[in-house]
Amino acid sequence: MTLALIHSRALLGLHAPAVTVEVHLANGLPSFTLVGLADTEVKEARERVRCAIQNSGLEFPSNKRITVNLAPADLPKDSGRFDLPIALGILAAQGVLDTDALGLYEFAGELSLSGELRPVRGALAMGLALHGAGVRTRLVLPPSSAEEAALVPTAEVYRARHLKDVVAHFAKPDVQAHGLNGDDAADGWARLCSQTVSTPCAERGPDLADVKGQAIPRRALEIAAAGRHSLLFVGPPETGKSMLAQRFAALLPEMNLEEALESAAIASLAGRFELAQWMQRPTRSPHHTATSVALVGGGTPPRPGEISLAHHGVLFLDELPEFPRRALEALREPLESGRITLSRAAMQAEFPARFQLIAAMNPCPCGHLGSAVKACRCTPDQVARYQAKLSGPLLDRIDLQVEVPALSTDVLMQASSSESTAAVRQRCLRAHDRAMERQGVANQALLGQSLDTHVHLDQQARAFLNAAANKLGWSSRSTHRVLRVARTIADLADSHSVLSTHVAEAVQYRRILTAH
């Protein structure tokens, strides 16, 4: 047989479109042509495949005209994931492999020059895309990649360590008779099931009891965790803003299987997933020199950015005004919709980005505005320019804006009597469970008619909120966000209705910065 078809998958965002690797052998001048809108690293597969086949003790058709087509031709392909399908296609076209058996599997893997299989990024994303589309197929993947894909329920995943392992499994009987599946093939073929993959216990981070004083910021942290609200800490340096943010993820509820799969699939796309991170909420803290592409994603082909890597987790942005203005403005849409769409001339990719924003900033360039410990050296104009780096629409999308004051030496030297993370987390979980039982989503996600239906605002609280919104000049978005925060405060107090005391507390958390 001179024509062979091998099935594989490309990656386009979190989607995994099917790719058919067509290999044709013909008489003529020896050549190896690869077509089908392949990226440079895919075209380099020609040399890797040639050496891998020869070093595995198999015959490479050096006297044939080899044509490899990656169909569909208009779908961009990248990475070395097509090395294994191309090698199998060449061997199948020579009649070495059983093409009927190969048609029941899909393959992905990068080949070393010795024939060993190396992991590819996006294996979990590929398995999740197949699971979401209801496609039941058998996947053959390298080590590490196979363990990733096996996390997907109902996945049928096979791990192969070497090209000879795959060839021995699909070789025709007459080839097997020559001992191909004997000593020449390493014992590396195995089926992996999701039940056999260990799930490490989630590790709790540093304890909230380490933070001395700061009762209001601690309360804001509890509200943010209970209702999944975004939070901005404003205060001088060395007041504990980063300490509070580092302890936030431990207050959140455990991830369910669907959330864990989505989060891990995005990390797999970026090549950053580790089994030790399974079922743990991600916490991303990019440096303030990060570009808008690094923050929201981009490139060709599009790759996920920090906001997508923080999906179902926490995105901590320290020194918020120091981030490029363009990068900060790119956060507007994801904060509202929980998704980011990256459009390029030849393709469009959509990534989920339902993260919880925790940000920190100084009140002025020197950092000591309003501090009782050290005098501020900034002029009013410098303070205004510094705070104006955060636009009004961006501030509107941050639910809680809390001052973190400097602490006196007496407070710092006292023994800590603060509540532990475990105690605060129990209250957050109870409030979160109340919201889920009532409306099926966290309070931060209440929109439109569901907000009016589930907030249960009494008349006195409604009048108070109207007066505060009119006096402070809030937009409709700011008013609705205060309403959601008040609903979370009521849940923490185990109150069915939102009272004026709950609204009054929520109002206090939006008065640190004003829109510019």
C-alpha positions as CSV (number, residue, x, y, z in Angstrom):
1,M,0.0,0.0,0.0
2,T,1.4,3.4,-1.0
3,L,-1.2,5.6,0.8
4,A,-1.9,5.8,4.5
5,L,-4.2,7.9,6.6
6,I,-3.5,8.6,10.3
7,H,-5.7,10.6,12.6
8,S,-4.5,13.3,14.9
9,R,-5.6,16.7,16.4
10,A,-4.5,20.3,16.2
11,L,-5.0,22.9,18.8
12,L,-7.0,26.2,18.3
13,G,-7.6,27.7,21.7
14,L,-9.4,25.1,23.8
15,H,-10.7,23.5,20.7
16,A,-9.0,20.4,19.1
17,P,-10.0,20.2,15.4
18,A,-9.4,16.9,13.7
19,V,-6.4,16.6,11.4
20,T,-5.8,13.7,9.0
21,V,-2.2,13.0,8.2
22,E,-2.1,11.6,4.6
23,V,1.1,10.0,3.5
24,H,1.8,8.9,0.0
25,L,4.8,7.0,-1.4
26,A,5.6,7.1,-5.1
27,N,8.4,6.3,-7.4
28,G,10.6,9.1,-8.6
29,L,13.4,11.3,-7.4
30,P,13.8,10.8,-3.6
31,S,12.2,13.6,-1.7
32,F,10.2,14.4,1.5
33,T,7.6,17.0,1.0
34,L,5.3,18.2,3.8
35,V,2.2,20.4,2.9
36,G,-0.9,21.6,4.8
37,L,-0.2,25.1,6.3
38,A,2.5,23.7,8.6
39,D,4.5,25.9,10.9
40,T,8.3,25.8,10.9
41,E,8.5,23.4,13.8
42,V,6.1,21.0,12.0
43,K,8.2,21.1,8.8
44,E,11.3,20.2,10.8
45,A,9.5,16.9,11.6
46,R,11.0,15.6,8.3
47,E,14.5,15.2,9.8
48,R,13.2,14.0,13.2
49,V,11.0,11.3,11.6
50,R,13.8,10.1,9.3
51,C,16.3,9.7,12.1
52,A,13.7,8.2,14.5
53,I,12.7,5.5,12.1
54,Q,16.2,4.6,11.2
55,N,17.5,4.5,14.8
56,S,14.5,2.3,15.8
57,G,15.8,-0.4,13.5
58,L,13.1,0.2,10.9
59,E,13.4,0.8,7.2
60,F,13.0,4.4,6.0
61,P,12.0,4.6,2.2
62,S,14.9,6.7,1.1
63,N,14.4,5.8,-2.5
64,K,10.8,7.0,-2.6
65,R,9.1,10.3,-3.2
66,I,7.3,11.0,0.1
67,T,4.4,13.4,0.2
68,V,2.7,14.2,3.6
69,N,-0.4,16.3,3.6
70,L,-1.9,17.6,6.9
71,A,-5.7,18.1,6.1
72,P,-7.6,20.3,6.2
73,A,-5.1,22.5,4.4
74,D,-6.5,25.9,5.7
75,L,-6.1,25.0,9.4
76,P,-2.8,26.2,10.9
77,K,-0.7,23.5,12.5
78,D,2.1,24.1,15.0
79,S,4.4,22.2,17.5
80,G,6.0,18.8,17.1
81,R,2.8,16.9,17.9
82,F,2.5,15.5,14.3
83,D,5.9,13.7,14.4
84,L,4.4,10.4,15.6
85,P,1.5,10.4,13.1
86,I,3.8,11.2,10.2
87,A,6.2,8.4,11.2
88,L,3.3,5.9,11.5
89,G,1.9,7.1,8.2
90,I,5.2,6.4,6.4
91,L,5.5,2.9,8.0
92,A,1.8,2.1,7.2
93,A,2.3,3.2,3.5
94,Q,5.2,0.7,3.3
95,G,2.8,-2.1,4.5
96,V,4.5,-2.5,7.9
97,L,1.4,-1.5,10.0
98,D,-2.2,-2.6,10.0
99,T,-4.1,0.4,8.6
100,D,-7.5,-0.8,9.8
101,A,-6.3,-0.9,13.4
102,L,-4.6,2.5,13.1
103,G,-7.9,4.0,12.0
104,L,-9.4,3.4,15.4
105,Y,-6.9,5.5,17.2
106,E,-5.6,9.1,17.3
107,F,-2.0,9.9,17.8
108,A,0.1,12.9,19.0
109,G,3.7,13.0,20.1
110,E,7.1,14.5,19.4
111,L,9.9,12.2,18.3
112,S,13.5,12.4,19.5
113,L,16.2,11.3,17.1
114,S,16.5,8.0,18.9
115,G,12.7,7.3,18.5
116,E,11.7,8.1,22.1
117,L,8.4,10.0,22.5
118,R,8.5,13.4,24.1
119,P,5.5,15.2,25.7
120,V,3.4,17.7,23.8
121,R,1.5,20.6,25.2
122,G,-2.2,20.6,25.2
123,A,-2.8,16.9,25.7
124,L,-5.4,17.6,28.5
125,A,-7.0,20.3,26.3
126,M,-7.3,17.8,23.5
127,G,-8.9,15.2,25.8
128,L,-11.3,17.8,27.3
129,A,-12.3,19.0,23.8
130,L,-13.1,15.5,22.8
131,H,-15.1,14.9,26.0
132,G,-17.1,18.1,25.6
133,A,-17.9,17.2,22.0
134,G,-19.0,13.7,23.0
135,V,-16.4,12.1,20.8
136,R,-15.2,8.7,22.1
137,T,-11.8,7.9,20.6
138,R,-8.6,6.2,21.6
139,L,-5.6,8.5,22.2
140,V,-2.0,7.4,22.0
141,L,0.3,9.9,23.7
142,P,3.8,10.1,25.1
143,P,4.5,9.9,28.9
144,S,3.3,12.9,30.9
145,S,1.0,13.9,28.1
146,A,-0.9,10.6,28.5
147,E,-1.2,11.1,32.3
148,E,-2.7,14.6,31.6
149,A,-5.3,13.3,29.1
150,A,-6.2,10.4,31.5
151,L,-7.6,13.0,33.9
152,V,-10.6,13.4,31.6
153,P,-13.5,11.1,32.6
154,T,-14.3,8.3,30.1
155,A,-11.0,9.0,28.3
156,E,-9.4,5.9,26.7
157,V,-5.7,6.8,26.7
158,Y,-2.7,4.7,25.9
159,R,0.9,5.7,26.8
160,A,3.8,4.8,24.6
161,R,7.4,5.5,25.5
162,H,9.1,4.8,22.2
163,L,8.2,4.6,18.5
164,K,8.9,0.8,18.6
165,D,6.2,0.4,21.3
166,V,3.6,1.8,18.9
167,V,4.9,-0.1,15.9
168,A,4.9,-3.4,17.8
169,H,1.3,-2.8,18.8
170,F,0.0,-2.2,15.2
171,A,2.5,-4.3,13.2
172,K,1.1,-6.8,10.8
173,P,1.5,-10.5,11.8
174,D,4.2,-11.2,9.2
175,V,6.2,-8.3,10.6
176,Q,5.7,-9.5,14.1
177,A,7.1,-12.9,13.1
178,H,10.4,-11.2,12.4
179,G,10.6,-10.3,16.1
180,L,9.6,-6.6,15.9
181,N,7.6,-6.8,19.1
182,G,10.3,-8.8,20.9
183,D,13.5,-7.4,22.3
184,D,13.5,-4.6,19.8
185,A,10.4,-3.0,21.3
186,A,10.6,-1.5,24.8
187,D,7.9,-2.5,27.3
188,G,6.3,0.9,27.3
189,W,2.7,0.4,25.9
190,A,0.1,0.8,28.6
191,R,-3.5,1.9,29.0
192,L,-4.2,4.6,31.5
193,C,-7.5,5.2,33.2
194,S,-8.6,8.3,35.1
195,Q,-9.1,6.2,38.2
196,T,-5.4,5.2,38.2
197,V,-4.1,8.8,38.3
198,S,-3.4,10.0,41.8
199,T,-4.9,13.2,43.0
200,P,-2.7,14.9,45.5
201,C,-4.2,16.7,48.4
202,A,-4.5,20.4,48.1
203,E,-1.9,22.3,50.1
204,R,-3.0,25.2,52.2
205,G,-0.9,28.3,52.0
206,P,0.3,30.6,54.7
207,D,-2.2,31.2,57.5
208,L,-4.3,34.4,57.8
209,A,-3.5,34.4,61.5
210,D,0.0,35.7,60.6
211,V,-1.6,39.1,59.7
212,K,-1.7,41.4,62.7
213,G,-4.3,44.0,62.9
214,Q,-5.9,45.2,59.6
215,A,-9.5,44.2,60.7
216,I,-11.1,46.0,57.7
217,P,-8.9,44.5,55.0
218,R,-9.4,41.1,56.6
219,R,-13.1,41.6,56.5
220,A,-13.0,42.7,52.8
221,L,-10.9,39.5,52.1
222,E,-13.6,37.4,53.7
223,I,-16.4,39.1,51.7
224,A,-14.4,38.8,48.4
225,A,-13.9,35.0,49.0
226,A,-17.6,34.4,50.0
227,G,-19.1,36.2,46.9
228,R,-16.2,35.9,44.4
229,H,-15.8,39.6,44.2
230,S,-12.8,41.6,42.9
231,L,-10.7,43.5,45.4
232,L,-8.3,46.4,45.5
233,F,-6.0,47.1,48.4
234,V,-4.7,50.7,48.7
235,G,-2.1,51.6,51.3
236,P,1.5,52.6,52.0
237,P,4.3,50.1,51.5
238,E,4.9,47.3,54.0
239,T,1.4,47.4,55.4
240,G,0.5,43.8,54.6
241,K,-1.2,44.1,51.2
242,S,0.8,41.3,49.6
243,M,0.5,39.1,52.8
244,L,-3.3,39.4,52.6
245,A,-3.4,38.6,48.9
246,Q,-1.2,35.5,49.4
247,R,-3.6,34.1,51.9
248,F,-6.7,34.6,49.8
249,A,-6.8,31.4,47.7
250,A,-7.0,29.3,50.9
251,L,-10.4,30.9,51.6
252,L,-12.0,29.7,48.4
253,P,-14.1,26.5,48.1
254,E,-12.6,23.4,46.6
255,M,-12.7,23.1,42.8
256,N,-15.2,20.7,41.3
257,L,-14.2,18.3,38.5
258,E,-15.4,20.6,35.7
259,E,-13.5,23.6,37.0
260,A,-10.4,21.5,37.6
261,L,-10.5,20.2,34.0
262,E,-10.9,23.6,32.5
263,S,-8.1,25.2,34.6
264,A,-5.7,22.3,34.0
265,A,-6.5,22.3,30.2
266,I,-5.4,26.0,29.9
267,A,-2.2,25.3,31.8
268,S,-1.6,22.3,29.5
269,L,-2.0,24.6,26.5
270,A,0.8,26.8,27.9
271,G,2.9,23.7,28.7
272,R,2.8,24.5,32.4
273,F,0.5,21.8,33.9
274,E,1.9,19.5,36.6
275,L,0.0,16.7,38.2
276,A,0.9,18.2,41.6
277,Q,-1.3,21.1,40.7
278,W,-4.4,19.0,40.0
279,M,-7.6,20.2,41.8
280,Q,-5.8,23.3,43.2
281,R,-7.0,26.8,42.3
282,P,-4.2,28.6,40.4
283,T,-2.8,31.8,41.7
284,R,-1.0,34.0,39.1
285,S,1.0,37.1,40.0
286,P,2.6,38.6,36.9
287,H,5.2,41.4,37.3
288,H,4.0,44.9,36.6
289,T,6.2,45.0,33.5
290,A,4.0,42.5,31.8
291,T,2.6,43.5,28.4
292,S,-1.0,43.3,27.3
293,V,-0.2,40.2,25.3
294,A,1.3,38.5,28.3
295,L,-1.7,39.5,30.4
296,V,-4.6,38.7,28.2
297,G,-2.9,36.3,25.6
298,G,-2.0,36.6,22.0
299,G,0.7,35.6,19.5
300,T,0.4,33.5,16.4
301,P,-1.1,31.0,17.0
302,P,-2.9,32.6,20.0
303,R,-1.7,31.4,23.4
304,P,-3.5,31.9,26.7
305,G,-2.3,34.8,28.9
306,E,-2.2,35.3,32.6
307,I,-5.9,36.0,33.0
308,S,-6.7,32.6,31.4
309,L,-4.1,30.8,33.3
310,A,-5.8,32.2,36.4
311,H,-9.2,30.8,35.3
312,H,-11.2,29.6,38.3
313,G,-8.4,31.0,40.5
314,V,-6.8,34.2,41.6
315,L,-5.0,36.9,39.6
316,F,-2.9,39.1,41.9
317,L,-1.7,42.3,40.4
318,D,0.7,44.1,42.7
319,E,1.7,47.8,42.0
320,L,-1.4,48.1,39.9
321,P,-0.8,51.6,38.5
322,E,2.7,50.6,37.3
323,F,1.2,48.2,34.7
324,P,1.0,49.6,31.2
325,R,-2.2,51.4,30.6
326,R,-3.0,49.3,27.6
327,A,-2.6,46.1,29.6
328,L,-5.0,47.3,32.3
329,E,-7.6,48.5,29.9
330,A,-7.5,45.0,28.3
331,L,-8.9,43.6,31.6
332,R,-12.3,45.4,31.2
333,E,-14.1,42.8,29.0
334,P,-12.8,39.7,30.8
335,L,-13.8,41.1,34.2
336,E,-17.4,41.4,32.9
337,S,-17.8,38.4,30.6
338,G,-15.2,35.9,32.0
339,R,-13.9,35.2,28.5
340,I,-11.3,36.7,26.1
341,T,-11.5,36.5,22.3
342,L,-8.3,36.9,20.4
343,S,-8.8,37.7,16.7
344,R,-6.0,37.4,14.2
345,A,-6.0,37.7,10.4
346,A,-6.1,34.0,9.8
347,M,-7.8,32.7,13.0
348,Q,-9.8,33.5,16.1
349,A,-9.4,31.8,19.4
350,E,-11.5,32.1,22.6
351,F,-10.1,31.4,26.1
352,P,-12.1,31.3,29.4
353,A,-10.9,33.9,31.9
354,R,-13.2,33.8,34.9
355,F,-10.6,34.8,37.4
356,Q,-10.9,36.7,40.7
357,L,-8.9,39.9,40.7
358,I,-6.9,40.9,43.8
359,A,-4.9,44.1,43.2
360,A,-2.7,46.2,45.4
361,M,-1.4,49.8,45.0
362,N,0.2,52.7,46.8
363,P,-2.0,55.8,47.2
364,C,0.7,58.0,45.6
365,P,4.1,57.8,43.9
366,C,6.0,57.9,47.2
367,G,3.4,55.6,48.8
368,H,2.8,57.5,52.1
369,L,-0.2,59.7,51.3
370,G,-2.4,59.7,54.4
371,S,0.1,57.7,56.5
372,A,0.5,58.6,60.1
373,V,4.0,57.1,60.2
374,K,5.8,58.9,57.4
375,A,5.0,62.2,55.6
376,C,4.1,62.2,51.9
377,R,6.4,64.1,49.6
378,C,4.1,64.1,46.6
379,T,2.4,67.2,45.2
380,P,-1.4,67.1,44.6
381,D,-0.7,67.1,40.9
382,Q,1.6,64.1,41.2
383,V,-1.0,62.2,43.2
384,A,-3.8,63.0,40.7
385,R,-1.6,61.8,37.8
386,Y,-0.7,58.6,39.6
387,Q,-4.3,57.7,40.5
388,A,-5.4,58.7,37.0
389,K,-3.5,55.7,35.6
390,L,-6.5,53.7,36.6
391,S,-9.4,54.6,34.4
392,G,-13.0,55.1,35.7
393,P,-14.4,52.1,33.8
394,L,-11.7,49.8,35.2
395,L,-12.4,51.0,38.8
396,D,-16.1,50.5,38.2
397,R,-15.4,46.8,37.6
398,I,-13.6,46.4,41.0
399,D,-16.1,45.5,43.6
400,L,-14.2,46.3,46.8
401,Q,-11.7,49.1,47.2
402,V,-10.2,49.0,50.7
403,E,-7.6,51.1,52.5
404,V,-4.8,49.2,54.3
405,P,-3.3,51.7,56.8
406,A,0.2,51.6,58.2
407,L,0.4,49.9,61.7
408,S,2.1,51.3,64.7
409,T,5.0,49.5,66.2
410,D,3.0,48.5,69.3
411,V,0.5,46.6,67.1
412,L,3.3,44.9,65.2
413,M,5.0,43.8,68.4
414,Q,1.9,42.3,70.0
415,A,1.2,38.6,69.8
416,S,-1.2,37.8,67.0
417,S,-4.8,37.1,68.1
418,S,-6.3,37.1,64.6
419,E,-8.6,34.3,63.3
420,S,-7.0,31.5,61.4
421,T,-7.6,30.8,57.8
422,A,-9.7,27.7,58.7
423,A,-12.1,29.7,60.8
424,V,-12.6,32.4,58.2
425,R,-12.9,29.8,55.5
426,Q,-15.8,28.1,57.2
427,R,-17.8,31.3,57.2
428,C,-17.0,31.9,53.5
429,L,-18.0,28.4,52.6
430,R,-21.4,28.7,54.4
431,A,-22.1,32.0,52.7
432,H,-21.1,30.6,49.3
433,D,-23.3,27.5,49.8
434,R,-26.3,29.8,50.6
435,A,-25.8,31.7,47.4
436,M,-25.5,28.5,45.3
437,E,-28.6,27.0,46.9
438,R,-30.6,30.2,46.3
439,Q,-29.5,31.1,42.7
440,G,-27.0,28.5,41.4
441,V,-24.1,31.0,40.9
442,A,-21.9,33.2,43.1
443,N,-23.2,36.6,44.0
444,Q,-20.7,38.3,41.8
445,A,-22.3,36.6,38.8
446,L,-25.8,37.9,39.4
447,L,-27.0,39.9,36.4
448,G,-30.2,41.5,35.1
449,Q,-33.4,39.9,36.3
450,S,-31.6,37.4,38.5
451,L,-30.1,40.3,40.5
452,D,-33.6,41.7,41.1
453,T,-35.0,38.3,42.0
454,H,-32.4,37.0,44.5
455,V,-31.1,40.1,46.2
456,H,-34.2,40.6,48.5
457,L,-33.5,44.3,49.2
458,D,-35.9,45.8,51.8
459,Q,-37.3,49.3,51.4
460,Q,-35.1,51.1,53.9
461,A,-32.0,49.6,52.3
462,R,-33.2,50.5,48.9
463,A,-33.7,54.2,49.9
464,F,-30.2,54.2,51.5
465,L,-28.6,52.8,48.4
466,N,-30.4,55.4,46.1
467,A,-29.3,58.2,48.3
468,A,-25.7,57.0,48.4
469,A,-25.5,56.4,44.6
470,N,-26.9,59.9,43.8
471,K,-24.6,61.7,46.3
472,L,-21.5,59.9,45.2
473,G,-22.3,60.0,41.5
474,W,-22.1,56.3,40.9
475,S,-22.7,54.7,37.5
476,S,-25.3,51.9,37.2
477,R,-22.4,49.4,37.1
478,S,-21.1,50.6,40.4
479,T,-24.5,50.6,42.0
480,H,-25.2,47.0,40.9
481,R,-21.8,45.9,42.2
482,V,-22.5,47.4,45.6
483,L,-25.8,45.6,45.6
484,R,-24.0,42.3,45.0
485,V,-21.5,43.0,47.7
486,A,-24.3,43.8,50.1
487,R,-26.0,40.4,49.2
488,T,-22.7,38.7,50.1
489,I,-22.6,40.5,53.4
490,A,-26.1,39.4,54.2
491,D,-25.2,35.8,53.4
492,L,-22.3,36.0,55.8
493,A,-24.8,37.3,58.4
494,D,-27.2,34.5,57.5
495,S,-29.9,37.0,56.6
496,H,-32.5,36.3,54.0
497,S,-33.0,40.0,53.2
498,V,-30.4,42.7,52.5
499,L,-30.8,45.3,55.2
500,S,-29.6,48.9,55.4
501,T,-26.7,47.8,57.6
502,H,-25.5,45.5,54.9
503,V,-25.7,48.2,52.2
504,A,-23.9,50.7,54.5
505,E,-21.0,48.3,54.9
506,A,-20.9,47.7,51.2
507,V,-20.9,51.4,50.4
508,Q,-17.8,51.9,52.6
509,Y,-15.8,49.6,50.4
510,R,-16.1,51.9,47.3
511,R,-14.9,55.2,48.7
512,I,-11.1,54.9,48.5
513,L,-10.6,55.9,44.9
514,T,-12.8,57.9,42.6
515,A,-13.2,57.7,38.8
516,H,-10.9,60.0,36.8
